[in-house]
């Protein structure tokens, strides 16, 4: 059977994740012990690969017990308390916070310092590492909204400054803006700042176009990745024969029926290229 397999050039690690992994690999290559606060990327296979090279994943409780070591901060960023704790415990920070996230943290801190009584609102996922880092810039006072229903609890008689987690959808952000604009009271200021990363936002239309070109789509992503969930849903909305897998082992050859002539392999911003290549090789072995 003649099967064409294409890997999406636009899929794979975004700039921030690439930089974090490169920094980790450089440290490990020098034989240094290195800890990472949280999974370096929401992809179990890549975490395991770096673990085999010596990278140890820790949580915030572990961090409090550590002294005189090197700790990598991943692309998502961290609140100010993490830096303070590191200094207290003589921990050397290797800061791999994505420049887009870092710039957003600084903007929110400036806004909070300028108007501490205003409502700083972040459109994002509660508990997400990036969002925790953003809320930390406001001494924990920022209000996180995940959907339009959450916006109802804002005080529309007071000033509102709206920001977005860098990986959220533009559509959702604009729905939140519309709701606030309709409800903000006279005399209160409302300003919104589009802080969504275009490298991530542009993947939505690109991945939809890619998925529509193929008879079957394999979307390779860790199931913990929120970015992966969004992109996979986009694939499935244009191509019902889209399957999410975490590794080549999850490929079911029964999917490749006689009417499947082209297969597209794509993934999230947390999906390594080598993993998509492995999936391509696995299919080629059988077909």
Secondary structure as UniProt FT lines:
FT   STRAND          4..7
FT   TURN            9..10
FT   HELIX           15..29
FT   TURN            30..31
FT   STRAND          34..37
FT   HELIX           44..52
FT   TURN            53..54
FT   STRAND          55..58
FT   HELIX           60..65
FT   STRAND          70..73
FT   TURN            75..76
FT   HELIX           80..88
FT   TURN            89..90
FT   STRAND          92..95
FT   HELIX           99..114
FT   TURN            116..117
FT   STRAND          119..123
FT   TURN            126..127
FT   HELIX           129..135
FT   HELIX           136..138
FT   TURN            139..140
FT   STRAND          143..145
FT   HELIX           148..151
FT   TURN            152..153
FT   TURN            156..157
FT   STRAND          160..164
FT   TURN            166..167
FT   HELIX           170..183
FT   TURN            186..187
FT   STRAND          190..192
FT   HELIX           198..212
FT   STRAND          216..220
FT   TURN            223..224
FT   HELIX           226..238
FT   STRAND          242..245
FT   HELIX           248..250
FT   HELIX           253..255
FT   TURN            258..259
FT   STRAND          262..267
FT   TURN            269..270
FT   HELIX           273..286
//
